Amino acid sequence: MYKLKDYVGKYARVLNSDVLKVDTFLNFLVKPEVLNAIIEEVYDLYKDSKITKILTIEASGIGIACACALKLNVPFVFAKKSSSITNNSNMFSAKVTSYTHQNTYNAIVGKNLINENENILIIDDFLATGEAMLGLIDICKQAHANVCGIVSCIEKVYQNGGKKLRELGYRVDSLCMIHSMDVNTGIKFD
């Protein structure tokens, strides 16, 4: 997807060979033209897939999932990374290790929010090691829902998460694929 790749090339900041900051256009500050390009691409990819719900994980995926849900005219739900007093034991839960935050947490979704046989599209901003996506897949399995596809805005190909998911048989659509990053030499794209 040219618009996203163009923004990543111009505005993303490589902090090291594994960490990319996209806070000026995708996750802290969201540029409408970038979000619109993402929405249109996801719509073109999945408009005929009979998606019934979009699933993401807090926090950066929420805005993207919401916008895509509006375009596809389906609800979206997000997995929380922590529990609160309003959550009870009636939750689907999956352990997820965050590459960015270097910790493990339980991703939780209310059992009343994902139904058996629903067609789920999983969306997130990044795909690196695939741990967050595997956690969301686990939640879908617990609900006996179908994972129809996985969308990442940016896939860091060299961290092998996308490869792992594809080898497991999942459809993975990454809108911008990065093959390597270096503070001095920049980003190498697909």
C-alpha positions in Angstrom: 0.0 0.0 0.0 1.8 3.1 -1.3 0.4 5.7 1.1 1.4 3.8 4.3 4.8 2.8 2.9 5.4 6.4 1.9 4.6 7.7 5.4 6.7 5.0 7.0 9.6 5.8 4.7 9.4 9.6 5.4 8.2 9.9 9.0 8.9 6.7 10.9 11.9 6.8 13.2 14.1 3.8 13.6 15.2 3.6 17.3 17.1 0.4 16.8 17.0 -2.7 14.5 13.7 -3.9 16.1 11.9 -0.7 17.2 10.1 1.6 14.9 8.3 4.8 16.0 5.2 5.7 14.0 3.8 8.1 16.6 3.5 11.1 14.2 1.0 9.4 11.8 -0.3 6.0 12.9 -0.6 5.4 16.6 -0.4 8.5 18.9 -1.2 11.0 16.2 -3.2 9.5 13.4 -3.2 11.2 10.1 -6.6 10.9 8.4 -5.2 10.3 4.9 -3.1 7.4 6.3 -6.1 5.9 8.1 -8.3 6.4 5.1 -5.8 4.5 2.9 -5.7 1.7 5.4 -9.5 1.5 5.6 -9.9 1.4 1.8 -7.2 -1.4 1.5 -8.8 -3.5 4.3 -12.2 -3.0 2.7 -11.0 -4.1 -0.7 -9.3 -7.2 0.8 -12.2 -8.3 2.9 -15.5 -6.8 1.6 -16.6 -10.3 0.3 -15.3 -12.3 3.2 -18.5 -12.3 5.3 -16.7 -10.8 8.3 -19.0 -10.4 11.3 -16.7 -8.8 13.8 -13.2 -7.2 14.0 -10.9 -8.1 16.9 -7.9 -6.1 18.0 -5.8 -5.6 21.2 -5.5 -2.4 23.1 -4.3 0.2 22.6 -2.8 1.2 19.2 -5.1 -1.2 17.2 -8.3 0.3 18.5 -8.5 3.3 16.2 -7.6 1.3 13.1 -10.1 -1.5 14.0 -12.9 1.0 14.7 -12.4 2.8 11.4 -12.3 -0.5 9.5 -15.3 -1.8 11.3 -17.2 1.3 10.2 -16.3 0.7 6.6 -17.1 -3.0 6.7 -20.3 -2.2 8.7 -19.5 -4.7 11.5 -18.8 -4.3 15.2 -15.4 -4.5 16.7 -14.1 -5.6 20.0 -10.7 -5.2 21.7 -8.9 -7.4 24.1 -7.8 -5.6 27.2 -4.3 -6.1 28.6 -5.4 -6.0 32.2 -8.3 -6.8 34.4 -10.4 -4.3 36.4 -13.2 -4.5 39.0 -15.8 -4.5 36.2 -14.3 -7.7 34.6 -15.4 -11.0 36.1 -14.4 -14.6 35.5 -16.7 -14.8 32.5 -13.8 -13.9 30.1 -11.8 -15.5 27.4 -8.1 -15.1 28.3 -4.8 -15.7 26.5 -1.2 -15.1 27.6 0.6 -12.7 25.4 4.2 -11.6 25.5 4.7 -8.0 24.3 7.8 -7.5 22.3 7.6 -3.7 22.6 6.9 -3.7 26.4 9.0 -6.8 27.2 6.4 -8.3 29.5 3.7 -11.0 29.5 0.1 -10.2 30.3 -3.4 -11.8 30.0 -5.4 -10.5 27.1 -9.0 -10.7 28.0 -12.3 -10.5 26.2 -15.8 -11.0 27.6 -17.3 -14.3 26.7 -20.5 -12.4 25.6 -18.6 -10.4 23.0 -17.4 -13.1 20.6 -19.9 -15.8 19.6 -19.5 -19.3 18.2 -19.2 -19.4 14.4 -18.6 -15.7 14.0 -16.2 -14.7 11.2 -13.5 -12.7 12.8 -11.0 -10.3 11.2 -8.0 -9.6 13.5 -6.3 -6.2 13.0 -3.4 -4.6 14.7 -0.8 -1.8 13.9 2.3 -4.0 14.0 3.1 -7.7 13.3 6.6 -8.6 14.7 6.9 -11.9 16.5 3.2 -12.7 16.1 2.6 -13.1 19.9 -0.3 -10.7 20.1 -2.0 -12.2 17.0 -1.5 -15.7 18.4 -3.2 -14.6 21.7 -6.1 -13.2 19.7 -6.3 -16.4 17.7 -6.4 -18.4 20.9 -9.3 -16.2 22.2 -11.2 -16.9 18.9 -10.5 -20.6 19.3 -11.9 -20.5 22.8 -15.1 -18.9 21.5 -15.3 -21.4 18.6 -15.2 -18.4 16.2 -13.5 -18.5 12.7 -10.4 -16.4 12.0 -11.0 -15.3 8.5 -7.9 -13.1 8.2 -5.2 -11.1 10.0 -4.3 -7.6 9.0 -1.2 -5.8 10.2 -0.5 -2.2 9.1 3.2 -2.8 9.3 4.9 -6.2 9.3 8.5 -6.5 10.5 9.2 -9.6 8.2 12.6 -10.4 9.8 11.0 -11.0 13.2 9.1 -14.0 11.6 5.6 -13.5 13.2 4.0 -13.3 9.8 5.8 -16.4 8.6 4.7 -18.3 11.6 1.1 -17.3 11.2 1.1 -18.1 7.5 2.7 -21.5 8.1 -0.2 -22.2 10.6 -2.5 -21.7 7.6 -3.8 -18.2 8.4 -4.4 -15.6 5.8 -2.2 -12.6 6.7 -2.4 -9.3 4.9 0.3 -6.8 5.8 -0.1 -3.4 4.3 3.6 -2.4 4.6 6.3 -5.0 4.9 9.7 -4.1 6.3 12.6 -6.5 5.7 15.2 -4.7 7.8 15.8 -1.5 9.8 18.9 0.2 10.9 19.5 3.5 12.6 22.2 4.5 10.1 20.9 2.9 6.8 17.2 3.3 7.4 14.3 1.0 6.4 14.4 -1.7 3.7 11.0 -2.5 2.3 9.5 -5.4 0.4 
